[in-house]
Amino acid sequence: MSQSLKIAIIGDYNFTYNSHHATNLAIDHSAQFLDIDVNYYWIKLNEVAKFRPQQYHQYDGIMIAPGPFKNPFFLRGILKEIIGKRIPTLVTGDGYKTLLEVLISTYQLNNKNEKLISENLVEGQQFEKIFISPKSKEFIQLYENYSNVELTSNRYSLYPQLIEHLNDDIADIEAYNQFEEPEIISLKNNEFFVACGFCPQISSTREIPHPIIYTFMKACLISIDTSSKKQA
């Protein structure tokens, strides 16, 4: 293996959560697929909340793991910090709504104090199937040879005014679900900052790694190469 990555997985790891175990496996699947060496580190929210700004840059990429989170307040602060770092970032599961809340606050999208995001539409702690309909060229290609069936324990309805604000100059909606709700978004001013309401880790396998996971890791490699050229 000629290249290696160092990835921070930000979340309160619990070995009894299938989505947390699946996160480790999905990274391993993609590392094997890309023939690279990956070192990943689970870091608790309360530890990351104490990071100095430069500490984020010791990692080639950042994953926000699925929740639950012990302190969502910490996550909001962390996401706000990461957005400005230009570090390849992938948000999955519970963090999707938190990111939206951070964007609303950061860009002052709710001056009228309206309700812009519904409560979780998935009942209980179960996972439900959703069907992904990619919108952008990049995500159409990603799902071209991959099943569009994903699993989620978090599904939210975004109100039209929020979608309009996001589309203006903040984010691109990369894919919708069968309920015609945004399911994947990416931030416009970042090379790779993608957020999924579902957990792509869960459907990843050794034989067929999830394309969103390995595309995130490829973005980390590109970021390393770019940084190296700038320093040369």
C-alpha positions as CSV (number, residue, x, y, z in Angstrom):
1,M,0.0,0.0,0.0
2,S,1.6,3.3,-1.2
3,Q,-0.6,5.8,0.6
4,S,-2.1,6.2,4.1
5,L,-4.8,8.3,5.7
6,K,-5.5,9.5,9.2
7,I,-9.2,9.9,9.8
8,A,-10.9,11.3,12.9
9,I,-14.3,9.7,13.7
10,I,-16.1,12.2,15.9
11,G,-18.8,10.5,18.1
12,D,-19.5,8.8,21.4
13,Y,-18.6,5.3,20.4
14,N,-20.7,2.5,21.8
15,F,-19.9,-1.1,20.7
16,T,-23.6,-2.1,21.1
17,Y,-24.6,0.3,18.3
18,N,-24.7,-1.4,14.9
19,S,-24.1,1.9,13.1
20,H,-20.9,2.4,15.1
21,H,-19.5,-1.0,14.4
22,A,-20.5,-0.6,10.7
23,T,-18.6,2.6,10.5
24,N,-15.3,0.8,11.3
25,L,-16.1,-1.9,8.8
26,A,-17.1,0.5,6.0
27,I,-13.8,2.3,6.4
28,D,-11.9,-1.0,6.2
29,H,-13.9,-2.0,3.1
30,S,-13.0,1.2,1.3
31,A,-9.4,1.0,2.4
32,Q,-9.1,-2.4,0.8
33,F,-10.9,-1.3,-2.3
34,L,-8.6,1.7,-2.8
35,D,-5.5,-0.3,-1.7
36,I,-4.5,2.2,1.0
37,D,-3.7,2.1,4.6
38,V,-6.1,3.9,6.9
39,N,-5.7,4.8,10.6
40,Y,-8.9,5.9,12.2
41,Y,-9.5,7.2,15.7
42,W,-12.8,7.6,17.5
43,I,-12.8,10.8,19.5
44,K,-15.5,11.7,22.0
45,L,-17.4,14.9,21.5
46,N,-16.3,16.3,24.9
47,E,-12.6,15.7,23.8
48,V,-13.0,17.4,20.4
49,A,-14.8,20.3,22.0
50,K,-11.5,21.1,23.7
51,F,-9.5,21.0,20.5
52,R,-7.4,24.1,19.6
53,P,-8.1,25.1,16.0
54,Q,-4.9,23.7,14.6
55,Q,-5.6,20.3,16.1
56,Y,-8.2,19.5,13.4
57,H,-5.4,19.7,10.8
58,Q,-3.6,16.6,12.1
59,Y,-6.3,14.6,10.4
60,D,-6.7,14.0,6.6
61,G,-10.4,13.7,6.9
62,I,-13.2,13.9,9.5
63,M,-16.3,11.7,9.9
64,I,-19.2,12.6,12.1
65,A,-20.4,9.3,13.3
66,P,-24.1,8.4,13.8
67,G,-25.5,9.2,17.2
68,P,-26.9,9.3,19.7
69,F,-24.7,12.1,21.0
70,K,-24.2,12.7,24.8
71,N,-24.0,16.4,24.3
72,P,-25.5,17.8,21.0
73,F,-24.3,21.3,22.1
74,F,-20.7,20.1,21.6
75,L,-21.5,18.8,18.2
76,R,-22.9,22.1,17.0
77,G,-19.8,23.9,18.1
78,I,-17.6,21.3,16.4
79,L,-19.5,21.4,13.1
80,K,-19.3,25.2,13.1
81,E,-15.5,24.9,13.5
82,I,-15.0,22.2,10.9
83,I,-17.0,24.1,8.2
84,G,-14.3,26.7,8.0
85,K,-11.4,24.2,8.0
86,R,-11.5,22.9,4.4
87,I,-10.9,19.4,5.6
88,P,-12.8,16.6,3.8
89,T,-15.8,15.8,6.0
90,L,-18.6,13.3,5.9
91,V,-21.6,13.6,8.2
92,T,-23.9,10.6,8.6
93,G,-27.1,9.9,10.5
94,D,-28.1,12.1,13.5
95,G,-25.5,14.8,12.6
96,Y,-27.4,15.7,9.5
97,K,-30.0,17.6,11.3
98,T,-27.4,19.2,13.6
99,L,-25.5,20.4,10.6
100,L,-28.7,22.0,9.2
101,E,-29.2,23.8,12.5
102,V,-25.7,25.1,12.4
103,L,-26.2,26.4,8.8
104,I,-29.4,28.1,9.9
105,S,-27.7,29.8,12.8
106,T,-24.4,30.6,10.9
107,Y,-26.1,32.2,7.9
108,Q,-29.1,33.6,9.9
109,L,-31.7,31.8,7.8
110,N,-34.5,32.1,10.3
111,N,-34.9,35.7,11.2
112,K,-38.7,35.2,11.4
113,N,-38.2,32.4,14.0
114,E,-40.1,29.9,11.9
115,K,-40.1,26.1,12.1
116,L,-37.8,25.0,9.3
117,I,-37.1,21.3,10.1
118,S,-39.6,18.7,11.3
119,E,-39.1,16.3,14.2
120,N,-37.7,12.9,13.4
121,L,-40.2,11.1,11.2
122,V,-38.8,7.6,12.0
123,E,-40.6,6.1,15.0
124,G,-38.8,4.6,17.9
125,Q,-35.2,3.3,17.6
126,Q,-35.8,1.3,14.5
127,F,-34.2,1.6,11.0
128,E,-36.4,2.1,8.0
129,K,-35.6,1.8,4.3
130,I,-35.4,4.8,2.1
131,F,-34.8,5.0,-1.6
132,I,-32.2,7.4,-2.9
133,S,-32.9,9.5,-6.0
134,P,-29.6,11.2,-6.9
135,K,-29.9,14.6,-8.5
136,S,-26.4,15.8,-9.2
137,K,-24.2,14.3,-12.0
138,E,-21.6,13.1,-9.4
139,F,-24.1,11.2,-7.3
140,I,-25.9,9.8,-10.2
141,Q,-22.6,8.2,-11.2
142,L,-22.0,7.0,-7.6
143,Y,-25.3,5.2,-7.5
144,E,-25.1,4.0,-11.1
145,N,-23.9,0.5,-10.0
146,Y,-25.0,0.6,-6.4
147,S,-28.4,-0.1,-4.8
148,N,-30.4,3.0,-4.0
149,V,-31.9,1.4,-0.9
150,E,-30.4,2.8,2.3
151,L,-31.2,2.4,6.0
152,T,-31.9,5.3,8.3
153,S,-33.1,6.0,11.8
154,N,-33.4,9.7,11.1
155,R,-35.7,11.3,8.5
156,Y,-36.6,14.9,8.5
157,S,-38.9,17.2,6.4
158,L,-37.2,20.4,5.4
159,Y,-39.6,23.3,4.9
160,P,-39.6,25.0,1.5
161,Q,-38.1,28.3,2.7
162,L,-35.1,26.4,4.2
163,I,-34.5,24.5,0.9
164,E,-34.6,27.8,-1.0
165,H,-32.1,29.4,1.3
166,L,-29.7,26.4,1.1
167,N,-29.9,26.3,-2.7
168,D,-29.1,30.0,-3.0
169,D,-25.4,29.9,-2.1
170,I,-24.8,27.6,0.8
171,A,-25.4,24.0,-0.2
172,D,-26.2,21.7,-3.1
173,I,-28.9,19.1,-2.7
174,E,-27.3,15.9,-4.1
175,A,-30.1,13.5,-3.7
176,Y,-33.7,13.1,-2.5
177,N,-35.6,10.2,-0.9
178,Q,-38.9,8.7,-2.0
179,F,-40.7,11.3,0.0
180,E,-39.1,14.1,-2.1
181,E,-37.1,15.3,0.9
182,P,-33.4,16.2,0.6
183,E,-31.4,13.2,1.8
184,I,-27.8,14.2,0.8
185,I,-26.4,17.7,0.8
186,S,-22.9,19.1,0.1
187,L,-21.6,22.5,1.1
188,K,-20.8,24.7,-1.9
189,N,-17.6,26.3,-0.6
190,N,-15.8,23.1,0.5
191,E,-14.0,20.6,-1.8
192,F,-15.7,17.7,0.1
193,F,-18.3,18.3,2.8
194,V,-21.1,15.9,2.4
195,A,-24.0,15.1,4.9
196,C,-26.3,12.2,4.6
197,G,-29.5,11.7,6.7
198,F,-29.0,8.0,6.5
199,C,-26.1,5.7,7.4
200,P,-24.2,4.5,4.3
201,Q,-21.9,2.5,6.5
202,I,-24.6,0.0,7.2
203,S,-25.0,-1.2,3.6
204,S,-21.3,-1.3,2.8
205,T,-19.8,-4.7,2.4
206,R,-16.3,-6.0,1.8
207,E,-17.3,-7.1,-1.7
208,I,-19.1,-3.8,-2.6
209,P,-17.9,-0.9,-0.4
210,H,-20.2,2.0,-0.2
211,P,-19.4,4.6,-2.9
212,I,-20.0,7.6,-0.6
213,I,-17.5,6.2,1.9
214,Y,-14.7,5.5,-0.6
215,T,-15.4,8.8,-2.4
216,F,-14.9,10.6,0.9
217,M,-11.6,8.7,1.4
218,K,-10.5,9.5,-2.2
219,A,-11.2,13.2,-1.4
220,C,-8.9,12.9,1.6
221,L,-6.1,11.5,-0.6
222,I,-6.6,14.4,-3.1
223,S,-6.4,16.9,-0.2
224,I,-3.1,15.4,0.9
225,D,-1.7,15.6,-2.6
226,T,-2.9,19.2,-3.0
227,S,-1.3,20.2,0.3
228,S,2.0,18.5,-0.6
229,K,2.2,20.4,-3.9
230,K,1.6,23.7,-2.1
231,Q,4.4,23.0,0.3
232,A,6.8,21.9,-2.4
